[in-house]
Amino acid sequence: MTDLAKLPVTVITGFLGSGKTTLIRHLMSQTGGRRLAVIVNEFGDVGVDGDILKSCAIPDCPEENILELANGCICCTVADDFIPTIEALMALDPKPDHILIETSGLALPKPLLKAFDWPAIRSKITVDGVIALADAEAVAAGRFAPDVARVDAQRAADEGLDHETPLSEVFEDQIACADLVLLTKADLAGPEGIARAREVIAAEAPRPLPVVEVTEGVVDPKVILGLEAAAEDDMDARPSHHDTPHDHDHEEFESVVVGIPELDDPKTLVAAIETLARERNILRVKGYAAVRGKPMRLLVQAVGARVRHQFDRPWGADSRQGKLVVIAEHDDIDERAIAQALTGLVPAE
């Protein structure tokens, strides 16, 4: 049994747009009497996910219990950001009963688990479990390689070559580190897609893992909280592509922030994002836009060419300045071209 004196932490990992924030919003609404705290690790300078969660704050998870880390990957800024943030949450009065950590979609979970071995927190914190979210539709479609057919052909021709892409390594490391996999967007994948996604996950997992299908983040908190996995003591069972003395980095990925002018019609922005995804392999777009004549802020979330948008709250005292974070692999980032596609303007030098 886990030492009950230790504060349990659940690490929620998953690829870009897999539904991590949606899951946490659900958990915040179903606390079961637990007092929750949340750490959100963003990739990029616009704190979209943290802002969404703060807007959902409730007495069992008040706004002061929701903290953002936007200075880079949480597992690369342990001493500067992560440890002080954990200590700040533990100093709250009343102290939280459970901490949720939402990693960025590009984070490798195992280096984060190693942070829990730091003397400053090891005696006070335990990793209750690592939850990996996998987009059923994307996994079934094999989107972790730029061109699956060509990669398969190369492997068949030369078994000695390594043709793994950075995206596949991120996905595999997240699955390998997990105690439980949530197969999200099951309604979009259909029965055949779900079956295929389960096959992929089973093939990548280093040990049998429970897989639970979820839609819109709805899952009984009892399924994912209280696992008592003590993951920090179980590192050898969680292999990684990066089990070397070298520090990992995220040079394969890059993000840019684009300011966008007020829109006459959200459809024009949606069309521009869809074109970017197809022509420039953009992985993720998220942020806010102002629509002329509308007092509400337009929240924009895109995974590849699939774009979702909704008015989330009034701008209030905030400037009606739209901003979008665009994330892609390093070779696909062209800030000038992205800005032109989204706004028709070239960013100031």
Summary of the structure (lengths in Angstrom):
residues: 349
radius of gyration: 20.1
end to end distance: 57.1
largest distance: 61.6
contacts: 1127
relative contact order: 0.15
helix: 37%
strand: 24%
